[in-house]
Amino acid sequence: MPHPAPRPALLAHEVVRVLGGRRVLDGVSLTAAPGRRIGLIGENGVGKSTLLRLLAGVDTPDSGSVTRPADLGFLHQELPFEPGDTVAAVLDEALREARVDLAELARLGEELARMPEDDPAHAELLDAYGRRLAQAEERASWDADRRAALVLDGLGLGAVAPARTLGSLSGGQRGRLALAALLVRRPSALLLDEPTNHLDDSAAAFLEERVRELPGTVVLASHDRAFLDAVCTDLLDLDPAADGPVRFGGTYSAYAAVRRAARERWERQYAEEQEELAQLRHAAGMTARRVAPDRGRTDNEKMGYGHRAGRVQSQIARRVRNATRRLDELERTQVAAPPRPLRFAAAELAAGTSEQGHPAAEEPLLALRDVGVPGRLAPVALELAEGDRLLVTGGNGTGKSTLLAVLAGRLAAEGPVTRRPGLTVGLLAQDTVFARPGRTVRDTYEQTLGPVTAGKVPLDSLGLLAGRDLDKPVGQLSVGQRRRLALALLVARPPQVLLLDEPTNHLSPALCDELEEALGPGPGAIVVASHDRWLRRRWAGRELRLGT
């Protein structure tokens, strides 16, 4: 029986894309064969979404080329429907190809049943039936309607009535519906940009299973380390590296270890080359001065000069030539300086003291006794002591952000709240707003902290914001960039209690890893509210689950 043509690969060759005068992508190549699931990782701004748009054909490279299958699905394309169209209409379109397969098989089967086998057209008709049958089997067309129901239920849309209009859905529901339509369609190539946004744990786990089952090509950009680790067969790291973007075959866990080792080698090679360059420049300069033709000789040199002049001059000249030759070669071939690593805080959290200035390790930093906020947070009892690490989890609407706002003293609550006198508390909220949006990032940092603290912990030493962004007005920063600036302010002047609300949102996987490492032992207390599955699985401190 004939088989369908092999699924084509998705190819990008030396693509360059310039946006706003900056080369976002500079000669990136990618081969994504059927069966491979490639994760794009890297800092915000390195070009993950830009590369997906080029692969999808919704944007055009300034140079280079992209070859893509005709049957391609891109999650971040707008659904080709009007706000008044229904959920059922979206699903009908997603099921259209499968239904065409089944209708064609029925038609061809009826023709075959009527046609005698000795008819000259029988063989051609049988071949057409075989090709359509193979295509239907590959698309799992018989299972499409059942698959649609399972996908909707798995992505948390099972209770949404088919007659609901798109305009009546929330943004998260529309995003999940677009994702569901792609999974039902099963295109030859699937491009996903942050597909686990708006998904709870069960929906994210369901998506992982469905993506692993796809027979075609998948390319995805994600900050979700658990999703990357569960789904990807390969990773493409677009962060700056000595030899350009790094392609790695394996899981995120394995790549994290390889990346750390590669970074150490790069830093070591750069340091060794810079040391050698300094030595060569010094040697070339010193020896060149010694053989200068107009340099007078010392008395000691004059005594033996006639006897040794030729030999000494020849040796020195040879050393100059060798040093100069090696210097020229190394200056041409030296590796670029590694970018400053993104990291969370060199400073430790502040230790608490009693009113007399002595450590107060026995006294809680902060305590809640059945404290709640009507309609937002059920009564909670907890104590925070020196060195505590507390993870707050729970479903949407259970009050995680509300609890952090109460701990920070930003929200009134019912019930007794006890704070150690003089306690300093810092909160990294999910939505950060600065009072002076016209002030630059650099000025905001320096004027908030004061010149002494800002000088001790320079903003560019933290690696949380790119150098090109430091002179932008804070009002022009993205949500993620504003959060990084707020995080930098907390790092530079650490409080006794640090409250982090979804701290890994808008951070690259690498920076999330570094952030987790920075949440290790220390004198102050840290409370983290997070839905990040990777962080929660590796959490070593206490956990408070709300809504149970």
SULUR-V736670 format. One record per pair of residues at least 6 apart in sequence whose C-alpha atoms are under 8 Angstrom apart, sorted by the first residue. I is the first residue (numbers start at 0). J is the second residue. Records with the same first field share a line. If there is no record, write none. Layout:
I->J ; J
This chain:
0->126 ; 129 ; 130
1->126 ; 129 ; 130 ; 133
2->129 ; 130 ; 133 ; 134
3->130 ; 133 ; 134
6->33 ; 68 ; 187 ; 215
7->32 ; 33 ; 67 ; 68 ; 187
8->30 ; 31 ; 32 ; 33 ; 66 ; 67 ; 68 ; 216
9->29 ; 30 ; 31 ; 32 ; 54 ; 65 ; 66 ; 67 ; 68 ; 188 ; 216
10->28 ; 29 ; 30 ; 31 ; 54 ; 65 ; 66 ; 67
11->27 ; 28 ; 29 ; 30 ; 54 ; 63 ; 64 ; 65 ; 66
12->26 ; 27 ; 28 ; 29 ; 63 ; 64 ; 65
13->25 ; 26 ; 27 ; 28 ; 62 ; 63 ; 64
14->24 ; 25 ; 26 ; 27 ; 28 ; 60 ; 61 ; 62 ; 63 ; 64 ; 65
15->22 ; 23 ; 24 ; 25 ; 26 ; 27 ; 60 ; 61 ; 62 ; 63
16->22 ; 23 ; 24 ; 25 ; 49 ; 60 ; 61 ; 62
17->23 ; 24 ; 61
23->44 ; 45 ; 46 ; 49
24->45 ; 46 ; 49 ; 50
26->63
27->244
31->37 ; 216 ; 217 ; 218
32->215 ; 216
33->187 ; 188 ; 214 ; 215 ; 216 ; 217
34->213 ; 214 ; 215 ; 216 ; 217
35->215 ; 216 ; 217 ; 231 ; 232 ; 233
36->216 ; 217 ; 218 ; 219 ; 230 ; 231 ; 232 ; 233
37->217 ; 218 ; 219 ; 231 ; 232 ; 233 ; 234 ; 235
38->218 ; 219 ; 220 ; 221 ; 227 ; 231 ; 233 ; 234 ; 235
39->47 ; 218 ; 219 ; 220 ; 221 ; 234 ; 235 ; 236 ; 237
40->47 ; 220 ; 221 ; 222 ; 234 ; 235 ; 236 ; 237 ; 238 ; 507 ; 508
41->47 ; 236 ; 237 ; 238 ; 507 ; 508 ; 509
42->237 ; 238 ; 506 ; 507 ; 508 ; 509
43->505 ; 506 ; 507
45->237 ; 238
46->237
47->220 ; 237
48->192 ; 220
49->58
51->190 ; 191 ; 192 ; 218 ; 219 ; 220
52->58
53->59 ; 60 ; 65
54->65 ; 66 ; 67
55->67 ; 71 ; 72 ; 73 ; 190
68->187 ; 188
70->186 ; 187 ; 188
71->186 ; 187 ; 188 ; 189 ; 190
72->181 ; 186 ; 188 ; 189 ; 190
73->189 ; 190 ; 191
74->177 ; 178 ; 181 ; 189 ; 190 ; 191 ; 192 ; 194
75->191 ; 192
78->177
80->89
81->165
82->164 ; 165 ; 166 ; 167
83->164 ; 165 ; 166
84->164 ; 165 ; 166
85->161 ; 162 ; 163 ; 164 ; 165
86->160 ; 161 ; 162 ; 163 ; 164 ; 165 ; 176
87->161 ; 162
89->180
90->147 ; 180
93->180 ; 181 ; 183 ; 184
94->143 ; 144 ; 183 ; 184
96->184
97->135 ; 138 ; 139 ; 140 ; 141 ; 143 ; 184
98->140
100->131 ; 132 ; 134 ; 135 ; 140
101->135 ; 140 ; 141
103->131
104->128 ; 131 ; 132
107->124 ; 127 ; 128
108->128
111->121 ; 124 ; 125
114->121
115->121
116->122
135->141
138->184 ; 185
143->183
146->183
147->179 ; 180 ; 183
148->157
150->179 ; 182 ; 183
151->157 ; 176 ; 179
152->158
153->201 ; 202 ; 205 ; 206
154->175 ; 179 ; 198 ; 202 ; 203 ; 205 ; 206
155->202
156->172 ; 175 ; 176
165->173
171->196 ; 197
174->197
175->197 ; 198
178->194
181->189
182->209 ; 210
185->213
186->215
187->214 ; 215 ; 216
188->215 ; 216 ; 217 ; 218
189->215 ; 216 ; 217 ; 218
190->217 ; 218 ; 219
191->217 ; 218 ; 219 ; 220
192->219 ; 220 ; 221
193->219 ; 220 ; 221 ; 222 ; 223
194->219 ; 221
195->203 ; 221 ; 223 ; 226
199->394
200->532
203->226
207->226 ; 229 ; 230
210->217 ; 230
211->230
221->227
222->505 ; 506 ; 507 ; 508
223->508 ; 531 ; 533
224->251 ; 508 ; 533
225->532 ; 533
227->250 ; 251
228->250 ; 251 ; 252
229->250
231->249 ; 250 ; 251
232->248 ; 249 ; 250
233->246 ; 247 ; 248 ; 249 ; 250
234->245 ; 246 ; 247 ; 248 ; 249 ; 250 ; 251 ; 254
235->244 ; 245 ; 246 ; 247
236->244 ; 245 ; 246
237->243 ; 244 ; 245
238->244
239->337 ; 338
240->337
241->265 ; 334 ; 335 ; 337
247->254
255->509
265->337
266->336 ; 337
268->334
269->333 ; 334 ; 335 ; 336 ; 337
272->329 ; 333
276->326 ; 329 ; 330
279->322 ; 323 ; 325 ; 326
280->322 ; 326
282->319 ; 322
283->318 ; 319 ; 322 ; 323
286->315 ; 316 ; 318 ; 319
287->316 ; 319
288->294
289->315
290->312 ; 315 ; 316
339->460 ; 462
340->462
341->461 ; 462 ; 463 ; 510 ; 513
342->461 ; 462 ; 463 ; 510 ; 513 ; 514
343->461 ; 463 ; 487 ; 490 ; 510 ; 513 ; 514 ; 517
344->461 ; 487 ; 490 ; 491 ; 517
345->461 ; 490
346->490 ; 491 ; 493
347->493 ; 521 ; 522 ; 523
348->493 ; 494 ; 495 ; 496 ; 497 ; 521 ; 522 ; 523 ; 524
349->493 ; 494 ; 495 ; 522 ; 523
350->358 ; 385 ; 495 ; 522 ; 523
351->358 ; 359 ; 360 ; 364 ; 385 ; 422 ; 495 ; 522 ; 523
352->358 ; 359 ; 360
353->359 ; 419 ; 420
354->420 ; 421
360->384 ; 385
361->384
362->384 ; 419
363->382 ; 383 ; 384 ; 385 ; 418 ; 419
364->382 ; 383 ; 384 ; 385 ; 418 ; 419 ; 422 ; 496
365->382 ; 383 ; 384 ; 406 ; 416 ; 417 ; 418 ; 419
366->380 ; 381 ; 382 ; 383 ; 416 ; 417 ; 418
367->379 ; 380 ; 381 ; 382 ; 414 ; 415 ; 416 ; 417
368->379 ; 380 ; 381 ; 414 ; 415 ; 416
369->378 ; 379 ; 380 ; 414 ; 415
370->377 ; 378 ; 379 ; 380 ; 412 ; 413 ; 414 ; 415 ; 416
371->377 ; 378 ; 379 ; 412 ; 413 ; 414
372->378 ; 401 ; 411 ; 412 ; 413
373->413
375->396 ; 397 ; 398 ; 401
376->397 ; 398 ; 401 ; 402
377->397 ; 398 ; 546
383->524
384->524
385->522 ; 523 ; 524
386->520 ; 521 ; 522 ; 523 ; 524 ; 525
387->523 ; 524 ; 525 ; 526 ; 540 ; 541
388->518 ; 524 ; 525 ; 526 ; 527 ; 540 ; 541
389->525 ; 526 ; 527 ; 540 ; 541 ; 542 ; 543
390->526 ; 527 ; 528 ; 529 ; 535 ; 538 ; 540 ; 541 ; 542 ; 543
391->399 ; 526 ; 527 ; 528 ; 529 ; 542 ; 543 ; 544 ; 545
392->399 ; 528 ; 529 ; 530 ; 542 ; 543 ; 544 ; 545
393->399 ; 530 ; 544 ; 545 ; 546
394->545 ; 546
397->545 ; 546
398->545
399->500 ; 528 ; 545
400->428 ; 500 ; 528
401->410
403->426 ; 498 ; 499 ; 500 ; 526 ; 528
404->410 ; 426
405->411 ; 412
407->424 ; 425 ; 426 ; 498
422->495 ; 496
423->494 ; 495 ; 496
424->494 ; 495 ; 496 ; 497 ; 498
425->489 ; 493 ; 494 ; 495 ; 496 ; 497 ; 498
426->497 ; 498 ; 499 ; 500
427->482 ; 485 ; 486 ; 489 ; 498 ; 499 ; 500 ; 502
428->482 ; 499 ; 500 ; 501
429->482 ; 500 ; 501 ; 502
430->478 ; 482
431->478 ; 481 ; 482 ; 485
432->481
433->473 ; 474
435->473 ; 474
436->472 ; 473 ; 474 ; 475
437->472 ; 473 ; 474
438->472 ; 473 ; 474
439->469 ; 470 ; 471 ; 472 ; 473
440->468 ; 469 ; 470 ; 471 ; 472 ; 473 ; 484
441->458 ; 469 ; 470
443->473
444->453 ; 458 ; 484 ; 488
445->453
447->488
448->488 ; 491 ; 492
452->491 ; 492
453->491
456->491
458->487
459->465 ; 466
461->487
463->483 ; 484 ; 487
464->480 ; 483 ; 484
473->481
478->505
479->504 ; 505 ; 506
494->523
495->522 ; 523 ; 524
496->523 ; 524 ; 525 ; 526
497->523 ; 524 ; 525 ; 526
498->525 ; 526 ; 527
499->525 ; 526 ; 527 ; 528
500->527 ; 528 ; 529
501->527 ; 528 ; 529 ; 530 ; 531
502->527 ; 528 ; 529
503->511 ; 529 ; 531
515->534
518->525
529->535
